[in-house]
Amino acid sequence: MSETGGITVSQLNLIIAEAIRRDPRIRSVTVRGEISGFRHHLASGHWYFSMKDADSAISCVMFRQNTFHARIKPRDGDAVAATGYVDAYPKNGTYQLYVTGLRPDGTGDMYIRFEELKRRLNAEGLFDPARKRVLPMMPRKVAVVTSGSGAAWHDILNVSGMRCPSVPIVLIPVTVQGEKAAPEIAAGIRTACEKTDADVLIVARGGGSAEDLWCFNDEEVARAVATSRIPVVSGVGHEIDTTICDLAADVRASTPSNAAEIVFPDRKELRGRTGQIRLGLRRAAEAQLAAAWTEVRRCNIRLAAASPERRVGKLLSGSALEREKLNHAVRIRLDGAAAKLMNAGKELAGTAQRRTESAQMRILRIRERLEAINPMGVLERGYSLVTDRAGNILTGSQQARDAEDITVRFADGAVEAAVKKDGVRNN
């Protein structure tokens, strides 16, 4: 107690905590509600979230040793039944539900609406990967639809300034939380498409509970993203958050900073890629030039092979070869014919000689036979041949008497004589 009769803040918080702890109704209680703002603290392993119904919400914590026995790992929108106890934390005057057990309790209304809208838009093809566009490697201008006072805008400016400050950025400020947010976001997307010459559009918001991000699950926002003429990058919430806007966008980023990293190329990386592209272009040009020279050489070879001079030279060479072949064949034929002729001449000469010798032998034999019957031979032996005036041989004396004149032929000459009736008279 103070001197004025009052109590300190610490004393009040202790009194409240003791009152809560004495109430048996909340020392062991099962509470049904919908998960909101779920966060898994990686360092400690504890789960932090809220449970809500249509009218109220309560903060909850589930310590690491209890999470091992949980039947589910909750997500925003899940309807659950949480068993635990309520306690106050005197240091800051807050109370919360300390959850020791967690099980599913049907499906929350928010989750049902989310799934129904996702199913319907997916059936229409708004989430089809085939319609998603590729971002330019080096954007000329970037438009950003987000709150001008939010952390998302400052994160995007910081990342773009470090990576590629030369790319201009156009901010289209909108409300990113509450009932008016969805129409403003959709209108901002349309404004970016109609009134800027940006070639990339970032739709962004920092982290928050499922209720805070619910405006990005609006159908009007989804259709504005799907019909945008500019490729859209959605950077809404944290890594674990997935909205309808993320599904409809051309590229989903885990955070606003990640969206900026995707859109704005790093200067060092860009210089390296430029060098690689330059090297690739040089190699491609060299390869094409080498291929062109190869083709030129191949064409020259084909052209030389098809040139008239080459064809005429080839024909002349072939003609000379054929002429040489013909001359060679003629020489062979002539040599063969000459050899045959020579052989035939030799055979003919031999035949003629043999025939001549045979004829000579026959002539000799005939001569011998003629000599044997030659009257002159008889005359040389002392006989004479008597013929009349007509040259008829007279073989008897009576024939001699009957002839008026006779010729007596001796071996060394002839003598004419007149015949007397009583004897021969020398003429």
Sequence and secondary structure as in RCSB ss.txt:
>XXXX:A:sequence
MSETGGITVSQLNLIIAEAIRRDPRIRSVTVRGEISGFRHHLASGHWYFSMKDADSAISCVMFRQNTFHARIKPR
DGDAVAATGYVDAYPKNGTYQLYVTGLRPDGTGDMYIRFEELKRRLNAEGLFDPARKRVLPMMPRKVAVVTSGSG
AAWHDILNVSGMRCPSVPIVLIPVTVQGEKAAPEIAAGIRTACEKTDADVLIVARGGGSAEDLWCFNDEEVARAV
ATSRIPVVSGVGHEIDTTICDLAADVRASTPSNAAEIVFPDRKELRGRTGQIRLGLRRAAEAQLAAAWTEVRRCN
IRLAAASPERRVGKLLSGSALEREKLNHAVRIRLDGAAAKLMNAGKELAGTAQRRTESAQMRILRIRERLEAINP
MGVLERGYSLVTDRAGNILTGSQQARDAEDITVRFADGAVEAAVKKDGVRNN
>XXXX:A:secstr
  TTS   HHHHHHHHHHHHHH GGGTSEEEEEEEEEEEE TTT  EEEEEE SS EEEEEE HHHHTT S    
TTEEEEEEEEEEEETTTTEEEEEEEEEEEEEE HHHHHHHHHHHHHHHHTTT GGG     SS S EEEEE TTS
HHHHHHHHHHHHH TTS EEEEE   SSTTHHHHHHHHHHHHHHH   SEEEEEE    TTTTGGGG HHHHHHH
HT SS EEEEES TT   HHHHHSSEEESSHHHHHHHHS  HHHHHHHHHHHHHHHHHHHHHHHHHHHHHHHHHH
HHHHHH HHHHHHHHHHHHHHHHHHHHHHHHHHHHHHHHHHHHHHHHHHHHHHHHHHHHHHHHHHHHHHHHHH H
HHHHHTT  EEEETT  B  SHHHHHH SEEEEEETTEEEEEEEETTEEEE 
